[in-house]
Amino acid sequence: MRKVQVRSRKYDGSLRDAYEMYLHAETDAAVTLFARPGLPYWHARRREWLTAPDGLIEIFLKRKWYNVVHITEQVSNTNLMYVNIALPATLQGGVLEWTDLDLDYRVHMDGRVERLDQDEFDENAQRMGYPPDLIARAYAACREVEAGLAVRAFPFDYEQAVD
């Protein structure tokens, strides 16, 4: 399996986190990566290496304003799924990059969906100068994510992703 470096950044270009995963598949629309429990990752805000307790499948979309993390090997029993509102991802030369736009969704173990980090989005929109069209597209992505989660359509089909 080929390793891919994953780098996420904030809108101002600062590093958010960095880690390696294995490439499972790439299509014109998406890149699917996976990692077993124990994935080490660099958390830029904390300035330290941390370890992800769960196994993960991450689906990065090339034309959509979000990416989806499926928690496949449950150790923490915190989430089934996590969705980041983000700029579309790019994969070039073994490096996948994406830009975090702060808004997130958590799908709890019981299937309940929770939207997170509105305060962080509002603060960073002001501090980093998010343009009005970016804000509008982020909220459009939220509506698309909510609709997809409601019917568990790709890439939100947890059972299929885990199989």
C-alpha positions in Angstrom: 0.0 0.0 0.0 1.2 3.5 -0.8 1.5 6.0 2.0 0.1 9.5 1.6 1.1 12.5 3.6 -2.0 14.4 4.8 -1.7 18.1 5.6 -4.6 20.2 6.8 -4.3 24.0 7.0 -6.4 26.8 8.3 -7.7 29.4 5.9 -4.7 31.7 6.7 -2.3 28.9 5.5 -1.2 27.9 9.0 -0.7 24.2 9.6 -3.6 22.6 11.5 -2.3 19.0 11.6 -0.2 16.5 9.6 -0.1 12.7 9.4 0.4 9.7 7.1 -2.3 7.3 5.9 -2.6 4.6 3.3 -4.2 5.2 -0.1 -7.1 2.9 -0.6 -8.6 4.4 -3.7 -8.6 7.5 -5.9 -11.3 8.5 -8.4 -12.0 11.7 -10.3 -14.2 12.7 -7.4 -12.6 11.4 -4.2 -9.5 10.1 -2.4 -10.1 7.4 0.2 -7.4 6.8 2.8 -7.2 4.4 5.8 -5.3 4.0 9.0 -5.3 1.4 11.8 -5.7 2.5 15.4 -2.6 4.2 16.8 -2.1 6.7 14.0 0.4 9.3 15.1 -0.5 12.9 14.1 1.0 16.3 14.6 -1.4 18.7 16.3 -0.1 22.2 15.4 -2.1 24.2 18.0 -0.9 22.0 20.8 2.6 21.6 19.2 2.8 18.0 20.0 2.4 14.5 18.5 -0.8 12.7 19.5 -2.1 9.2 18.8 -5.5 8.5 17.2 -7.1 5.7 19.2 -9.4 4.5 16.4 -9.0 3.0 13.0 -10.1 5.4 10.3 -11.3 5.7 6.7 -11.1 9.3 5.5 -12.9 10.3 2.3 -11.6 13.5 0.8 -13.7 15.0 -2.0 -12.1 16.9 -4.8 -15.0 19.1 -5.8 -17.1 19.2 -2.6 -16.6 21.5 0.4 -16.3 18.8 3.0 -14.5 15.6 3.9 -15.7 12.6 5.9 -14.0 10.5 8.6 -15.5 7.1 9.3 -14.3 5.5 12.6 -13.9 1.9 11.6 -12.1 0.2 14.5 -13.8 1.6 17.5 -11.6 2.0 20.6 -12.8 5.4 21.9 -16.5 4.7 21.2 -17.0 8.5 20.7 -18.2 8.9 17.1 -19.3 6.8 14.2 -18.4 9.6 11.8 -16.9 13.1 11.7 -17.4 15.6 8.9 -15.2 18.6 8.3 -16.5 21.6 6.3 -13.4 22.4 4.1 -12.2 23.5 0.8 -12.0 20.7 -1.8 -8.9 18.5 -1.3 -6.0 18.0 -3.6 -3.6 15.1 -4.0 -0.3 15.8 -5.7 3.0 13.9 -5.5 1.9 11.8 -2.5 0.6 14.7 -0.5 -3.1 15.3 0.2 -3.9 18.9 1.3 -7.1 20.4 2.5 -8.2 23.6 4.2 -10.3 23.4 7.3 -13.2 25.9 7.5 -14.0 25.2 11.2 -17.6 23.9 11.0 -17.9 20.2 11.7 -20.5 17.5 12.2 -20.3 14.6 14.7 -22.4 11.5 14.2 -22.6 10.0 17.6 -22.6 6.2 18.4 -26.4 6.3 18.6 -26.7 7.9 15.1 -27.5 11.4 16.4 -26.0 14.2 14.4 -24.5 17.3 16.0 -23.2 20.4 14.3 -20.1 21.8 16.0 -17.8 24.8 16.1 -20.1 27.7 15.0 -18.2 30.0 17.4 -14.9 29.0 15.9 -16.2 29.6 12.4 -17.6 33.0 13.3 -14.3 34.0 15.0 -12.1 32.8 12.2 -14.3 34.4 9.6 -13.7 37.7 11.2 -10.0 37.2 12.1 -8.9 35.6 8.8 -11.2 37.7 6.6 -13.4 34.9 5.0 -14.9 36.5 1.9 -18.7 36.5 1.7 -18.7 33.9 -1.2 -16.6 31.5 1.0 -19.0 31.9 3.9 -22.0 31.2 1.6 -20.3 28.1 0.1 -19.5 26.8 3.6 -23.1 27.1 4.7 -24.2 25.5 1.4 -21.9 22.6 2.2 -23.5 22.4 5.6 -26.9 22.0 4.0 -25.5 19.3 1.6 -23.9 17.4 4.5 -27.2 17.5 6.5 -29.1 16.2 3.5 -26.6 13.5 2.8 -26.5 12.4 6.5 -30.3 12.2 6.6 -30.3 9.6 3.9 -26.8 8.1 4.4 -25.8 8.7 0.8 -22.2 8.5 -0.3 -19.9 9.5 1.3 -22.0 9.3 4.5 -22.9 5.6 4.2 -21.1 4.4 7.2 -22.0 0.7 7.0 -20.8 0.5 3.4 -17.6 2.5 4.1 -16.7 0.2 7.0 -17.4 -3.0 5.0 
